[in-house]
Amino acid sequence: DRLLGDEIPRLARILHVAPRAFGAVFSAALLGLMVGAFILGPMADRLGRKRILVASTLIFGIFTIATALATSFTSLLAIRFFAGVGLGGAMPSFISLASEYVPHRLRTLLVTVLWAGFPFGGVVGGLLASVLIPAAGWQSLFYIGGITPLAVAAALTVALPESLGFLVATNA
């Protein structure tokens, strides 16, 4: 996003790195997303999709808030990586859970809509950035982007049923 991109030279000065080094920050988040999906996705089959979804959402929220508090480039890289792990771990669980509970005839549509939600979140984030960054600074975007998943995790804990497949497989 252009507005966040406009903040990179300022962040680079604060963190004492060259602006071009920020490509690694964006890559760290995507690497974390891949690692989270590969590790936490299969763990959900053993430990329960709801449990992993809630934990992943908490991880994503906590590390997104921590992004606003990063004091070094190294810490920013690590924080964005772990935020990616949380998001990557949540994706397979919420898609599996949703596809188990939706009628079969709507399953393909639902999975498509859920996958489209990932880039849609980027669009919403960009729109929020255009308002929040000029008004409240770049950190505000990460505070809101972190508090929201924490609230979602609380709601999931209360309202989300466990996967039927997991319950059957574990005789729960």
Rosetta blueprint (number, residue, H / E / L):
1 D L
2 R H
3 L H
4 L H
5 G H
6 D H
7 E H
8 I H
9 P H
10 R H
11 L H
12 A H
13 R H
14 I H
15 L H
16 H L
17 V L
18 A L
19 P H
20 R H
21 A H
22 F H
23 G H
24 A H
25 V H
26 F H
27 S H
28 A H
29 A H
30 L H
31 L H
32 G H
33 L H
34 M H
35 V H
36 G H
37 A H
38 F H
39 I H
40 L H
41 G H
42 P H
43 M H
44 A H
45 D H
46 R H
47 L H
48 G L
49 R H
50 K H
51 R H
52 I H
53 L H
54 V H
55 A H
56 S H
57 T H
58 L H
59 I H
60 F H
61 G H
62 I H
63 F H
64 T H
65 I H
66 A H
67 T H
68 A L
69 L L
70 A L
71 T L
72 S L
73 F H
74 T H
75 S H
76 L H
77 L H
78 A H
79 I H
80 R H
81 F H
82 F H
83 A H
84 G H
85 V H
86 G H
87 L H
88 G H
89 G H
90 A H
91 M H
92 P H
93 S H
94 F H
95 I H
96 S H
97 L H
98 A H
99 S H
100 E H
101 Y H
102 V L
103 P L
104 H H
105 R H
106 L H
107 R H
108 T H
109 L H
110 L H
111 V H
112 T H
113 V H
114 L H
115 W H
116 A H
117 G H
118 F H
119 P H
120 F H
121 G H
122 G H
123 V H
124 V H
125 G H
126 G H
127 L H
128 L H
129 A H
130 S H
131 V H
132 L H
133 I H
134 P H
135 A H
136 A H
137 G L
138 W H
139 Q H
140 S H
141 L H
142 F H
143 Y H
144 I H
145 G H
146 G H
147 I H
148 T H
149 P H
150 L H
151 A H
152 V H
153 A H
154 A H
155 A H
156 L H
157 T H
158 V H
159 A H
160 L L
161 P L
162 E L
163 S L
164 L H
165 G H
166 F H
167 L H
168 V H
169 A H
170 T L
171 N L
172 A L
